[in-house]
Amino acid sequence: MIDLRRLHVLRAVAHYGTVTAAARALHFTPSAASQQIRQLARDLDVDLLEPQGRGVRLTPAAESLLAHADAIQARWEQAEIELRADHGEPAGPLRVGGLSAAAAALLAPMAARLRERHPRLTVSVQEAGVPESFDLLFEGEIDLAVVEATPHNPPLSDTRYDQQPLLDDPFDLVVPADHPLAVRDRVDLADAAHEDWIAPFADSPCSTHVMSACGAAGFTPGVVHHARDWNVTAHLVAHRLGVALIPRLAHLTPNLPITRVRCAGDPHRKLLTCTRNGGHERPAIAAALSALRDLAPTAVA
């Protein structure tokens, strides 16, 4: 018989990339995690890890086993849904997470709507970045996430997750209220090519969108200031320190002397909902997904 806990350790090694990182996520010592993998290998009479430089990598046998392990996890998720089903009525805890703009503009009103419609459902909201959201889903710490589509996300074919499009979040050019471009209904970004720019840090997914949008308009922005928080960016714009591209979903401090101007070419980022595979069939998650789909169109109007 295979100990499913040992199988989960192998899944964690594949997810996090190293035994040490997997052990940390599972609250094991690295030696304990390694022991679990070695025992699983003995149970199956195959090698699961092999040396690679100073570390290890999964063997072909381990890769094959993981496909079955992910299917087992999905079936277990489905079994839990069926065992806890209560005539289809959403009930119990529902843990959701997502990037800050989505948490404010989508997850908060979704939680309020679900609390009103389903009093037996308890929703908790957690702000989380994109990589963290996938980790939390993998670890079972959250049930549903709203994430930004990035090249570094697990592929849509990853059988551990069910990723579905939610909305396109347009970027607006944000300028001081008395800026000459503030009176435009729509602006070509090339008209802001010679401005000082405020941009996300290079490790932010939105940095790629900003640089790509400017590149498509024929220039590289002269970035003078960097910020992680969209409201910090907005305050820098309000003090005439530069212009910026800010997603429409981001709720900015009210009454700042700034103006959002729509952009020609419609630069945008894509937001997705993500659950563990099979999780969308759980009544609580299905209700949350329905509420998010209802809220999405007005959130970026």
N, C-alpha and C positions, 0 to 999 in steps of 0.2 A: 504494500500500500504506500502511496506517495503522501507525504506530509504536505498539505497545501500551504502551510506557513513557510516551508522551505522554498516552495515554488514562488511564493510572493517575494522572498528575498531575491531570487533570480530575476524576477520581473523588475525589482527595484534597481538592481545592478544595471540592467539594460536601460532603464529609464534615466538614471542619474549618471551613468557612464563609468563609474568606478565603485569598487567595493566600499571604499571609505565614505563616499558621498551617500551611497545607499544605506550604510550602517547608521550614519548620522540622521538620515530622514526617518529610519525605523527605530531610532533610539537603541541601537545595538552598539557594541564595540566592534571595530573592524575584525578582530579575531573571531568574535561570535558569529558575525555575518559570513565570514569565510568558512567557518565550521559548518554552518547550515548548507552552504553550497557544496562543500566536500561530501557531506552526508547524503545530499540529494544525488550527487554523482555516483556515490556507492550504491544507493538504492536502485538506480537505473542502469548501473554498470556502463556508464559512458563518461567521457571527459566533458565538462561543461565550461571550464576556463582554461586558457592557455597563455603563456607568457607573451608580452608585447612590450619591448623596451623595459622600463622599470615597473610597468603595470601589467595588467592582464586584459584579455579580450574574450568575448564569447566564442565558443567553438561552433562549427556548423550544426552539431547536435543540439547545442543550447538554443541556437536560432530557431531550429525546427520545433523544439519543445516550447519556446515562447509563443509560437502561433497557437498551440493548443492551450497554453496557460491563459492567454488573453481570451480565448473562447470560453474557458472554464470560468473566468472572472465575469464575463458577460452573462453566462447562464446563472451564476450565483446571484448576480444583480437581479435578474429576472425572477429567480426563486424568491428573493426577499420581497419583491414587489407583489408577487402573488400571495405570499404568506401574510403580508401586512395590509392587503387590500381590504377596504371597508366600504363595500358597495360603490366603489368609485368616488367616494367623497374625500377630497383632500384633507388630510389630518396629520398631526405629528409635526416633527421639526423639519424645516427646509432651510438649508444653508446655501447662500448664494454669494458670489464674489465677482469682482470685475474692476477694470481700470477706473480711475477717479471720476472722470467725466460721465461714464456710464453709471457708476454708483449713484451719483447725484441726480442725473437726469432721467434714468430709467429704473434702476433697482429700487431707489427709495419710493417713488410713486407706485411701483409694482408691489412692493411690500405692503404699503398702505391699502392698496386695492384688495389684495388677498386677505388682509386682516379683516376688512369689512365684509367680504363675501364668504370667507371660510373661517369662522371663529375657532374651529378646532385645529387650524393650521398655525404654527409658530414659525415665523420667518426671521432669520438673522442675516444681516448684510455685512460683508467684509470687503474693504477696498484691497485690491491686489493687482499687481502688474501682470503682464501676459505670461512670462515663464512661471511665475509663482502660481497663477491660476491653474495651469496645467499640472503643476506639482500637487497642489491642494486637491484637485480632482483625482489624480492618481492615488493619493494617500487616503482618499475617502473623507477628507476634512470639509469639503464643500460638495454640493450636489449639482450645481449649475453655475456657469461662469459666462460673462459677456467679455469677449476678448477682441483685440484688434488682429486682423489678418496680417501676418508678417512672414517673410521668407524663412524665419527660424522656427515657426510653429511646427508641431507634428503635421505630417501631410494629411489631407482629407481621407486618404485610404487607411490611415492608422486605425486598426480595429478596436483600440482601447477607448476611442472617443467617438462621439457623434457631434460633428460640427455643422452648423446650418447658418446660412446668411440671415442677418437681422436687418441691417440698414447700411446705406452709404452715407457717411458723415462728411459733408463738404467743408473745405477750408475757405475761410473768408480772409481777405486782406484787412488787417486792423491798423488804423492810422489815427493820429491825433484828430480831434473833432474839427480843428481849423486847418487841417491839411488840404491842399488843392484837390487831392483825389477823393476827399470825403464827400464831395457833392455828386460823385458818379453813381449811377445805378449799378454799373458793372465795370470792372477795370481789367485791362490787360496787364499781367504782372510785369511785362517789359517796361511799363511806365514807372515802375518802382525799382528799376535795375540799379539806379545810382544812389538809392537811399541807404542809410545805415539800417542793419537788420538785427532783430532779436530772434534767436532760434533755439530749439531744444538742443540738449547735449547730443553728441554724436552717437551715444549708446541708446538713445531713445528711438523707438520705432517711428515716431513722427518726424524725426530728423530726416529720414530717407524721403518721406513725402514732401517736405519743404524743399529739399535740395532737388528732387526730381521735378517738382512743379516749376521751380525757377529755371532749371536746366531746359525744360520743354519750352520755356518762354525765351530762351536764348542767352541766359546769363547765369553767373555764379554769384549768389548774394554776398555782400560784404558784411559778414556777421561780426558785430561789435560786442554784443551781450548774449549770454546764454542763461536759460532758466528751465527748470523742470516743471514748475507749476504754471498753469495757464494764467492764473490771476497775477502772478509775479510778472509774467510777460505783459499782461494788459497794463499794469501799473508803470512799467518801463515805457510803454507806448504813450501812456497818458502824460508822462513827463518829457515827451518829445525826444526820447533817446533812440528812437528808431521805429520801424514798422515791422509787422509780423504776420505770419499765417497762423490762424487759430481755428481749430475745428468748431463747427457751429454747435455741436453738442455741449461744448464747454460753457458752463454758466459762469459769467464774469461778474466781478463786483459791480453793483448797480451805480449809476450816476457818474461813472468815470468819464472824463472828457475825451472819449474815443468814439470812432465810428467803424462799424463792420461794413465792408464793401464786398459784394459778390464778385467772383473771379471768372473771367473768360476761360474756357477750357475745362471748367468744373473739376479742379483738383479735389480729391477726396480720399478718405480711408474707409476700409470695409470693416464693419463690426460683425462678429459671429456669436451665436450662442453655442455653448459647448457643454455636454453632459458625458458621463461615462456611457459606454455603449449599452443601449437598452434602457438607460435611465429615464428617457423621455416618456416611457410608458407608465411611470409612476404617477398617480393622479396629482400629487402636489407639484411635481415638475411640469406635468402637462398644463396645469392651471397657470403656473408661472410663465411658461413659454407663450401661452395664449395672451396673457396680460402684456408681455413684452412686445408681441407683434401688434397689439392694439395701440400701445404707447409710441412705438417707433416712428410712425409717420409725422406726428405732431412734434416730436422732440427735436427735429431738425428743420421744421418748416420755416 
